[in-house]
Amino acid sequence: MDGRKLRVAVLALGVALSMGASKVTIGPSDAILCYEYAHYDDSLDSVRLCTLVIKLQMLGRIDLAATYANRGVIQARRGRFERALNDYDQAIRLNPLLLNAWINRGNVLVRMKRVEEAITEYDKAVELSEGRSALTFYNRGIAHDKQDNKARARRDYLRAVELDPQTRRYREALERTEFE
């Protein structure tokens, strides 16, 4: 084992032990764990696990892209916006059709107050989803709201509600713009 692989293996052991693991293996289940962490854990250990999955596993392009995107979600929640953007860029490079990477890239740009760029990302997501992603319209509506473009925001919120009338936050956003 060369020095780099040994350092990565030791890092993997340290991450696993710090997360309370009783045995250490890095395999496909760790990519699934990275996915799960993207939904509820923003610890440095979860970033490290995703990084290990990226470095150590022989993932196909699609799974590797998804793992980069998942690590991007965690980085964004940690406030590491540039790192999140880099991960989304890697995900998109590997799989340009990965809708959530485009949406989440837009979300990070909004948080960085780069709203015009975010709208461009959402436009790409609308195109990729063929106009069937309620979440994309909702998020683009938020970006338009931040630009104080209430008419466009309202149009996007309305489309989100048309696509997914059950989601309360979409309906509430539409109602808010109707009274402004």
Buried (B, 14 or more C-beta within 10 A) or exposed (E): EEEEEEEBBEBBBEBBEEBEEEEEEBEEEBBBBBBEBBEEBBBEBBBBBBBBBBEBBEBEEEBBBBBBBBBBBBBBBBEBBEBBBBBBBBBBEBBEEBBBBBBBBBBBBBBBEBBEBBBBBBBBBBEBBEEEBBBBBBBBBBBBBBEEBBEBBBBBBBBBBEBBEEBEEBBEBBEBBEEE
